[in-house]
Amino acid sequence: MKTAALLALALLATPALAETSTQREACTPDVWRLCASDIPNVGAITQCLRRERARLSDACRTAMGGDPGTARPVAAKGR
């Protein structure tokens, strides 16, 4: 429960995500899936979401101001 509260606080404090509860709701699952090791570091979470933009859910990408149809494919590592 404490971690969830820290995540909510981190997302609230992140300027790119702090605008609406819809944005928090849209991106929280992606933070857990892609950036869990960065919790509760707000700056690191923000950088992670930007770095992982192509892997974000459509809802989170849209909430962050991107068009869900413009995601580029993720290249396979080691190729």
SVG drawing of the C-alpha trace seen along z (x, -y; Angstrom):
<svg xmlns="http://www.w3.org/2000/svg" viewBox="-10 -20 33 31">
<polyline fill="none" stroke="black" stroke-width="0.4" points="0.0,0.0 2.9,-2.4 4.4,-1.8 1.0,-2.6 0.8,-5.8 4.4,-6.7 3.6,-5.9 0.5,-8.1 2.5,-10.9 5.2,-10.5 2.7,-10.7 1.0,-13.7 4.4,-15.5 5.4,-14.7 4.6,-17.8 4.0,-15.7 1.5,-13.5 0.1,-15.7 -2.6,-17.4 -5.5,-15.1 -6.5,-12.0 -7.2,-10.4 -3.5,-10.7 -2.6,-9.1 -5.1,-6.3 -3.9,-5.8 -0.2,-5.6 -0.1,-3.9 -0.1,-0.3 2.7,-1.3 4.8,-2.7 4.4,0.6 5.1,2.7 8.0,0.6 9.4,-1.6 8.8,0.2 12.5,0.1 12.3,-3.7 9.6,-4.1 9.5,-6.5 12.0,-8.7 9.7,-11.1 12.4,-12.2 13.4,-8.6 9.8,-7.6 9.3,-10.5 12.5,-9.6 11.5,-5.9 8.1,-6.7 9.7,-8.9 12.3,-6.3 9.7,-3.5 7.2,-5.6 6.9,-3.1 5.9,-0.4 3.4,-2.5 -0.3,-1.5 -2.3,-3.6 -4.1,-5.2 -0.9,-6.4 0.7,-7.5 -2.4,-9.5 -2.5,-10.9 1.1,-12.0 0.2,-13.9 1.2,-11.4 -0.9,-9.8 -1.4,-6.1 -1.1,-5.4 2.4,-6.8 4.2,-4.4 7.3,-3.0 8.1,0.7 10.6,1.7 13.7,3.3 14.7,6.7 17.7,6.4 20.8,8.1 20.1,7.7"/>
</svg>
